[in-house]
Amino acid sequence: MNDRGRGFVRFLYATGCRVSEMVGIRLTDCQANGEVTIEVTGKGNKARRVRIPEEFYQELRITFGGSTWLFETGRSIDGSK
């Protein structure tokens, strides 16, 4: 599995998020305070907070390199750049 795949799986395991919650995380939803608190929006538009270690958050930032989304891949829905 590549680094991005590992990042996805580790995040889902650590937070209990659904995939749809994970891919909707904007960088503005993330607040660092020793660990990183992330507000995710789930089913029924209900918001909740999850936490991950700051080191893991920095790994995700390096791996995905997003400017808007935490899990940015640089590809559009149709697979083009």
C-alpha positions, 0 to 999 in steps of 0.5 A: 500500500502506498503512503496515501492509502496508509494515511487513509486507513490510519485516519479512519482507524484512529478516528472512527470516521466514515469515508464521506466524513474524512474526504470532507475535512477542510484544513480550516476544520483542524485546530492544533492544541497539542493534539489536533482537533478536527470537526467532521460533518456526518450523517444528517449534517451533524458535526462532531469532533475527533482528535489525532496526534499532531505528529500524525496530522503533520504526516498527513499534511506532508503526504497529501499537501493540500491547500484547501482539503486535508485529503487533497489528491490533486485529481478531479472526480473524473481523474484528470488533473 
